């Protein structure tokens, strides 16, 4: 096990490991958004066992989808999750791009059930 993997498995260092991953993934993410994304990654039961990079990415995508797109409004209007995700995909990727993400969300890739 590498030192990074060993350190990330220690509860007190999990936050730091995910924060470091988030900074690499989205270098222009504002501090407030980074804190909110980090809180989401650490509080999600589905992301607790995930590698820091995976937890950071999935939490970032879920956060951006819910806060910076019309995703929740579309769900409230009766759209199913896949349709709502389809309609917000461009806005979601634009937001991720503004934050410096080189990776984008694709319709072909099933994201976490985190949102």
N, CA, C and O atoms as a DFTB+ gen file, in Angstrom:
460 C
 N C O
     1  1       0.850      -1.178       0.000
     2  2       0.000       0.000       0.000
     3  2       0.892       1.237       0.000
     4  3       1.826       1.320       0.797
     5  1       0.624       2.183      -0.867
     6  2       1.430       3.396      -0.918
     7  2       1.124       4.271       0.288
     8  3       0.104       4.095       0.954
     9  1       2.001       5.198       0.555
    10  2       1.801       6.109       1.677
    11  2       0.518       6.906       1.499
    12  3      -0.217       7.122       2.462
    13  1       0.242       7.349       0.268
    14  2      -0.973       8.129       0.004
    15  2      -2.220       7.298       0.291
    16  3      -3.178       7.801       0.878
    17  1      -2.215       6.030      -0.119
    18  2      -3.367       5.167       0.144
    19  2      -3.519       4.931       1.640
    20  3      -4.631       4.951       2.167
    21  1      -2.411       4.710       2.315
    22  2      -2.442       4.472       3.745
    23  2      -2.942       5.707       4.482
    24  3      -3.769       5.591       5.387
    25  1      -2.457       6.876       4.114
    26  2      -2.869       8.120       4.743
    27  2      -4.341       8.396       4.485
    28  3      -5.050       8.853       5.382
    29  1      -4.806       8.126       3.279
    30  2      -6.201       8.400       2.932
    31  2      -7.159       7.514       3.709
    32  3      -8.322       7.875       3.884
    33  1      -6.696       6.364       4.177
    34  2      -7.584       5.466       4.903
    35  2      -7.752       5.872       6.362
    36  3      -8.650       5.368       7.037
    37  1      -6.911       6.770       6.865
    38  2      -7.030       7.265       8.224
    39  2      -8.129       8.322       8.240
    40  3      -8.064       9.283       7.473
    41  1      -9.158       8.162       9.114
    42  2     -10.301       9.072       9.078
    43  2      -9.942      10.553       9.105
    44  3     -10.548      11.334       8.371
    45  1      -8.987      10.963       9.920
    46  2      -8.616      12.373      10.010
    47  2      -7.988      12.908       8.740
    48  3      -8.024      14.113       8.491
    49  1      -7.420      12.040       7.942
    50  2      -6.751      12.468       6.722
    51  2      -7.612      12.303       5.476
    52  3      -7.214      12.725       4.391
    53  1      -8.767      11.704       5.615
    54  2      -9.662      11.497       4.463
    55  2     -10.060      12.843       3.875
    56  3     -10.050      13.012       2.655
    57  1     -10.408      13.796       4.720
    58  2     -10.813      15.120       4.248
    59  2      -9.689      15.760       3.438
    60  3      -9.926      16.322       2.368
    61  1      -8.482      15.671       3.948
    62  2      -7.328      16.250       3.255
    63  2      -7.077      15.560       1.915
    64  3      -6.785      16.222       0.919
    65  1      -7.191      14.240       1.889
    66  2      -6.957      13.492       0.648
    67  2      -7.999      13.844      -0.411
    68  3      -7.659      14.026      -1.580
    69  1      -9.263      13.941      -0.009
    70  2     -10.322      14.294      -0.961
    71  2     -10.165      15.755      -1.386
    72  3     -10.380      16.083      -2.553
    73  1      -9.796      16.630      -0.457
    74  2      -9.581      18.044      -0.793
    75  2      -8.447      18.195      -1.802
    76  3      -8.556      18.984      -2.741
    77  1      -7.369      17.453      -1.620
    78  2      -6.251      17.502      -2.567
    79  2      -6.693      17.017      -3.947
    80  3      -6.337      17.608      -4.965
    81  1      -7.467      15.943      -3.969
    82  2      -7.972      15.417      -5.248
    83  2      -8.889      16.436      -5.914
    84  3      -8.815      16.641      -7.125
    85  1      -9.742      17.066      -5.137
    86  2     -10.666      18.059      -5.673
    87  2      -9.908      19.244      -6.275
    88  3     -10.296      19.772      -7.317
    89  1      -8.841      19.652      -5.623
    90  2      -8.029      20.761      -6.138
    91  2      -7.355      20.397      -7.462
    92  3      -7.216      21.244      -8.344
    93  1      -6.944      19.154      -7.596
    94  2      -6.351      18.709      -8.863
    95  2      -7.405      18.633      -9.967
    96  3      -7.140      19.003     -11.110
    97  1      -8.589      18.156      -9.625
    98  2      -9.659      17.979     -10.609
    99  2     -10.233      19.317     -11.065
   100  3     -10.488      19.518     -12.252
   101  1     -10.435      20.233     -10.115
   102  2     -11.087      21.522     -10.405
   103  2     -10.269      22.655      -9.795
   104  3     -10.658      23.213      -8.769
   105  1      -9.142      22.999     -10.414
   106  2      -8.231      23.980      -9.816
   107  2      -8.805      25.387      -9.660
   108  3      -8.289      26.168      -8.861
   109  1      -9.856      25.726     -10.400
   110  2     -10.449      27.067     -10.281
   111  2     -11.769      27.060      -9.506
   112  3     -12.527      28.028      -9.561
   113  1     -12.036      25.994      -8.799
   114  2     -13.254      25.893      -8.003
   115  2     -13.175      26.886      -6.844
   116  3     -12.233      26.831      -6.054
   117  1     -14.156      27.798      -6.729
   118  2     -14.138      28.760      -5.620
   119  2     -14.177      28.046      -4.265
   120  3     -14.708      26.942      -4.148
   121  1     -13.615      28.685      -3.261
   122  2     -13.486      28.072      -1.937
   123  2     -14.826      27.617      -1.373
   124  3     -14.923      26.520      -0.821
   125  1     -15.856      28.440      -1.503
   126  2     -17.165      28.056      -0.965
   127  2     -17.674      26.787      -1.633
   128  3     -18.179      25.885      -0.963
   129  1     -17.539      26.718      -2.963
   130  2     -18.003      25.536      -3.694
   131  2     -17.149      24.318      -3.329
   132  3     -17.657      23.200      -3.236
   133  1     -15.863      24.544      -3.127
   134  2     -14.976      23.442      -2.744
   135  2     -15.383      22.880      -1.387
   136  3     -15.430      21.664      -1.207
   137  1     -15.677      23.757      -0.436
   138  2     -16.102      23.296       0.890
   139  2     -17.407      22.511       0.809
   140  3     -17.545      21.464       1.442
   141  1     -18.360      23.014       0.033
   142  2     -19.653      22.333      -0.109
   143  2     -19.479      20.974      -0.784
   144  3     -20.108      19.993      -0.388
   145  1     -18.629      20.923      -1.798
   146  2     -18.380      19.662      -2.507
   147  2     -17.679      18.668      -1.594
   148  3     -18.016      17.484      -1.569
   149  1     -16.712      19.159      -0.854
   150  2     -15.978      18.303       0.076
   151  2     -16.914      17.745       1.147
   152  3     -16.841      16.562       1.481
   153  1     -17.786      18.587       1.681
   154  2     -18.760      18.117       2.672
   155  2     -19.646      17.026       2.083
   156  3     -19.942      16.032       2.747
   157  1     -20.065      17.214       0.847
   158  2     -20.917      16.222       0.167
   159  2     -20.153      14.901       0.013
   160  3     -20.704      13.831       0.270
   161  1     -18.895      14.977      -0.404
   162  2     -18.092      13.766      -0.606
   163  2     -17.898      13.000       0.696
   164  3     -17.922      11.769       0.707
   165  1     -17.709      13.723       1.781
   166  2     -17.427      13.067       3.057
   167  2     -18.680      12.579       3.773
   168  3     -18.610      11.651       4.578
   169  1     -19.823      13.193       3.488
   170  2     -21.055      12.793       4.177
   171  2     -21.830      11.711       3.433
   172  3     -22.739      11.103       3.998
   173  1     -21.485      11.471       2.195
   174  2     -22.205      10.486       1.387
   175  2     -21.799       9.066       1.760
   176  3     -20.625       8.704       1.687
   177  1     -22.776       8.274       2.155
   178  2     -22.468       6.881       2.488
   179  2     -21.969       6.125       1.259
   180  3     -21.181       5.188       1.388
   181  1     -22.415       6.517       0.087
   182  2     -21.994       5.858      -1.139
   183  2     -20.574       6.184      -1.559
   184  3     -19.985       5.466      -2.367
   185  1     -20.016       7.262      -1.018
   186  2     -18.661       7.667      -1.406
   187  2     -17.622       7.403      -0.324
   188  3     -16.431       7.612      -0.555
   189  1     -18.042       6.956       0.835
   190  2     -17.110       6.750       1.950
   191  2     -15.972       5.797       1.628
   192  3     -14.837       6.021       2.048
   193  1     -16.264       4.744       0.890
   194  2     -15.231       3.767       0.579
   195  2     -14.519       4.018      -0.734
   196  3     -13.627       3.261      -1.118
   197  1     -14.909       5.077      -1.424
   198  2     -14.322       5.368      -2.737
   199  2     -12.939       5.985      -2.589
   200  3     -12.626       6.617      -1.580
   201  1     -12.124       5.789      -3.607
   202  2     -10.821       6.450      -3.650
   203  2     -11.046       7.961      -3.611
   204  3     -12.070       8.434      -4.104
   205  1     -10.121       8.727      -3.040
   206  2     -10.304      10.177      -2.949
   207  2     -10.622      10.843      -4.285
   208  3     -11.484      11.720      -4.340
   209  1      -9.946      10.446      -5.361
   210  2     -10.212      11.028      -6.686
   211  2     -11.645      10.744      -7.132
   212  3     -12.321      11.619      -7.673
   213  1     -12.094       9.527      -6.902
   214  2     -13.449       9.138      -7.295
   215  2     -14.479       9.890      -6.468
   216  3     -15.454      10.413      -7.009
   217  1     -14.268       9.946      -5.170
   218  2     -15.196      10.661      -4.288
   219  2     -15.261      12.138      -4.661
   220  3     -16.344      12.722      -4.699
   221  1     -14.114      12.740      -4.935
   222  2     -14.085      14.159      -5.298
   223  2     -14.828      14.400      -6.609
   224  3     -15.632      15.327      -6.699
   225  1     -14.573      13.586      -7.617
   226  2     -15.222      13.765      -8.923
   227  2     -16.735      13.583      -8.831
   228  3     -17.491      14.427      -9.312
   229  1     -17.175      12.500      -8.222
   230  2     -18.610      12.231      -8.157
   231  2     -19.341      13.277      -7.315
   232  3     -20.451      13.682      -7.658
   233  1     -18.727      13.713      -6.223
   234  2     -19.346      14.757      -5.402
   235  2     -19.390      16.079      -6.164
   236  3     -20.374      16.813      -6.076
   237  1     -18.333      16.384      -6.909
   238  2     -18.293      17.617      -7.693
   239  2     -19.387      17.626      -8.754
   240  3     -20.081      18.628      -8.923
   241  1     -19.541      16.528      -9.458
   242  2     -20.566      16.434     -10.499
   243  2     -21.958      16.566      -9.890
   244  3     -22.798      17.302     -10.408
   245  1     -22.201      15.860      -8.798
   246  2     -23.519      15.933      -8.158
   247  2     -23.798      17.347      -7.656
   248  3     -24.898      17.869      -7.841
   249  1     -22.809      17.961      -7.026
   250  2     -22.985      19.322      -6.514
   251  2     -23.292      20.287      -7.654
   252  3     -24.249      21.058      -7.576
   253  1     -22.495      20.248      -8.696
   254  2     -22.704      21.151      -9.837
   255  2     -24.063      20.906     -10.483
   256  3     -24.751      21.858     -10.851
   257  1     -24.453      19.658     -10.622
   258  2     -25.733      19.323     -11.253
   259  2     -26.902      19.910     -10.451
   260  3     -27.832      20.471     -11.031
   261  1     -26.855      19.783      -9.140
   262  2     -27.969      20.242      -8.308
   263  2     -27.980      21.753      -8.107
   264  3     -29.051      22.355      -8.025
   265  1     -26.812      22.371      -8.026
   266  2     -26.743      23.793      -7.680
   267  2     -26.667      24.703      -8.898
   268  3     -27.187      25.817      -8.855
   269  1     -26.038      24.266      -9.978
   270  2     -25.769      25.152     -11.111
   271  2     -26.537      24.808     -12.383
   272  3     -26.270      25.377     -13.442
   273  1     -27.484      23.887     -12.287
   274  2     -28.314      23.560     -13.453
   275  2     -29.781      23.514     -13.020
   276  3     -30.097      23.685     -11.843
   277  1     -30.653      23.285     -13.973
   278  2     -32.093      23.169     -13.703
   279  2     -32.509      21.735     -13.381
   280  3     -33.690      21.399     -13.471
   281  1     -31.569      20.905     -13.014
   282  2     -31.831      19.484     -12.783
   283  2     -32.984      19.250     -11.801
   284  3     -33.913      18.501     -12.103
   285  1     -32.928      19.878     -10.645
   286  2     -33.969      19.656      -9.638
   287  2     -35.325      20.159     -10.113
   288  3     -36.352      19.544      -9.827
   289  1     -35.333      21.275     -10.838
   290  2     -36.593      21.791     -11.388
   291  2     -37.189      20.803     -12.384
   292  3     -38.399      20.576     -12.392
   293  1     -36.341      20.219     -13.217
   294  2     -36.826      19.238     -14.193
   295  2     -37.403      18.006     -13.497
   296  3     -38.431      17.475     -13.917
   297  1     -36.744      17.558     -12.442
   298  2     -37.279      16.425     -11.685
   299  2     -38.635      16.785     -11.076
   300  3     -39.565      15.979     -11.087
   301  1     -38.733      18.009     -10.544
   302  2     -39.990      18.461      -9.936
   303  2     -41.114      18.558     -10.967
   304  3     -42.288      18.396     -10.635
   305  1     -40.743      18.822     -12.213
   306  2     -41.735      18.908     -13.291
   307  2     -42.153      17.529     -13.799
   308  3     -43.050      17.421     -14.635
   309  1     -41.512      16.485     -13.303
   310  2     -41.907      15.136     -13.676
   311  2     -40.971      14.407     -14.614
   312  3     -41.239      13.268     -14.996
   313  1     -39.869      15.049     -14.994
   314  2     -38.901      14.351     -15.845
   315  2     -38.238      13.237     -15.042
   316  3     -38.008      13.385     -13.842
   317  1     -37.932      12.125     -15.701
   318  2     -37.173      11.082     -15.024
   319  2     -35.714      11.525     -14.941
   320  3     -35.293      12.456     -15.627
   321  1     -34.960      10.847     -14.096
   322  2     -33.577      11.241     -13.828
   323  2     -32.723      11.272     -15.090
   324  3     -31.969      12.224     -15.294
   325  1     -32.823      10.261     -15.934
   326  2     -32.003      10.225     -17.147
   327  2     -32.335      11.371     -18.095
   328  3     -31.435      11.970     -18.684
   329  1     -33.616      11.678     -18.245
   330  2     -34.016      12.789     -19.119
   331  2     -33.526      14.117     -18.557
   332  3     -33.002      14.953     -19.293
   333  1     -33.698      14.308     -17.256
   334  2     -33.236      15.550     -16.630
   335  2     -31.726      15.696     -16.802
   336  3     -31.239      16.787     -17.097
   337  1     -30.991      14.615     -16.621
   338  2     -29.534      14.664     -16.805
   339  2     -29.177      15.010     -18.248
   340  3     -28.229      15.756     -18.492
   341  1     -29.924      14.476     -19.189
   342  2     -29.684      14.789     -20.599
   343  2     -29.839      16.292     -20.852
   344  3     -28.992      16.904     -21.503
   345  1     -30.902      16.874     -20.346
   346  2     -31.194      18.280     -20.622
   347  2     -30.237      19.252     -19.934
   348  3     -30.090      20.386     -20.390
   349  1     -29.589      18.838     -18.855
   350  2     -28.667      19.747     -18.163
   351  2     -27.200      19.459     -18.480
   352  3     -26.312      20.129     -17.952
   353  1     -26.941      18.483     -19.326
   354  2     -25.565      18.052     -19.588
   355  2     -24.660      19.189     -20.066
   356  3     -23.539      19.328     -19.575
   357  1     -25.123      19.996     -21.007
   358  2     -24.282      21.085     -21.520
   359  2     -23.977      22.115     -20.436
   360  3     -22.840      22.571     -20.312
   361  1     -24.992      22.482     -19.651
   362  2     -24.771      23.439     -18.559
   363  2     -23.824      22.861     -17.511
   364  3     -22.961      23.566     -16.987
   365  1     -23.991      21.588     -17.213
   366  2     -23.127      20.926     -16.244
   367  2     -21.677      20.956     -16.711
   368  3     -20.787      21.327     -15.945
   369  1     -21.433      20.571     -17.955
   370  2     -20.064      20.558     -18.472
   371  2     -19.486      21.962     -18.589
   372  3     -18.282      22.148     -18.413
   373  1     -20.324      22.955     -18.883
   374  2     -19.847      24.344     -18.926
   375  2     -19.376      24.779     -17.542
   376  3     -18.335      25.423     -17.410
   377  1     -20.134      24.429     -16.523
   378  2     -19.750      24.774     -15.152
   379  2     -18.448      24.085     -14.773
   380  3     -17.548      24.717     -14.220
   381  1     -18.345      22.808     -15.063
   382  2     -17.112      22.078     -14.756
   383  2     -15.923      22.702     -15.488
   384  3     -14.833      22.806     -14.925
   385  1     -16.129      23.113     -16.730
   386  2     -15.069      23.766     -17.496
   387  2     -14.627      25.079     -16.870
   388  3     -13.437      25.390     -16.845
   389  1     -15.587      25.852     -16.364
   390  2     -15.252      27.116     -15.695
   391  2     -14.383      26.871     -14.471
   392  3     -13.576      27.720     -14.094
   393  1     -14.549      25.724     -13.862
   394  2     -13.772      25.386     -12.676
   395  2     -12.429      24.746     -13.018
   396  3     -11.682      24.354     -12.122
   397  1     -12.126      24.643     -14.292
   398  2     -10.836      24.112     -14.709
   399  2     -10.784      22.609     -14.880
   400  3      -9.699      22.043     -15.009
   401  1     -11.927      21.954     -14.883
   402  2     -11.959      20.500     -15.081
   403  2     -11.618      20.175     -16.526
   404  3     -12.173      20.766     -17.452
   405  1     -10.712      19.243     -16.712
   406  2     -10.401      18.767     -18.060
   407  2     -11.341      17.640     -18.458
   408  3     -11.540      17.376     -19.644
   409  1     -11.904      16.994     -17.485
   410  2     -12.831      15.885     -17.714
   411  2     -14.254      16.438     -17.821
   412  3     -14.598      17.422     -17.167
   413  1     -15.066      15.800     -18.645
   414  2     -16.468      16.177     -18.776
   415  2     -17.352      14.968     -18.520
   416  3     -16.902      13.823     -18.562
   417  1     -18.611      15.250     -18.256
   418  2     -19.600      14.196     -18.062
   419  2     -20.164      13.836     -19.425
   420  3     -20.471      14.713     -20.233
   421  1     -20.295      12.554     -19.672
   422  2     -20.845      12.059     -20.926
   423  2     -22.161      11.352     -20.651
   424  3     -22.353      10.777     -19.580
   425  1     -23.064      11.397     -21.617
   426  2     -24.322      10.662     -21.462
   427  2     -24.082       9.164     -21.459
   428  3     -24.897       8.404     -20.935
   429  1     -22.980       8.736     -22.033
   430  2     -22.680       7.311     -22.133
   431  2     -22.195       6.720     -20.818
   432  3     -22.223       5.503     -20.631
   433  1     -21.748       7.581     -19.906
   434  2     -21.182       7.116     -18.648
   435  2     -22.229       7.266     -17.556
   436  3     -22.766       8.353     -17.346
   437  1     -22.509       6.193     -16.876
   438  2     -23.459       6.232     -15.765
   439  2     -22.743       6.799     -14.553
   440  3     -21.772       6.219     -14.066
   441  1     -23.221       7.925     -14.072
   442  2     -22.640       8.550     -12.893
   443  2     -23.236       7.916     -11.641
   444  3     -24.175       7.123     -11.711
   445  1     -22.680       8.278     -10.521
   446  2     -23.140       7.783      -9.235
   447  2     -24.601       8.139      -8.996
   448  3     -25.126       9.074      -9.601
   449  1     -25.241       7.407      -8.132
   450  2     -26.614       7.715      -7.744
   451  2     -26.665       8.885      -6.774
   452  3     -27.715       9.168      -6.196
   453  1     -25.555       9.556      -6.594
   454  2     -25.504      10.696      -5.691
   455  2     -26.344      11.853      -6.189
   456  3     -26.522      12.829      -5.460
   457  1     -26.850      11.786      -7.363
   458  2     -27.699      12.877      -7.824
   459  2     -27.558      13.017      -9.261
   460  3     -28.191      13.885      -9.862
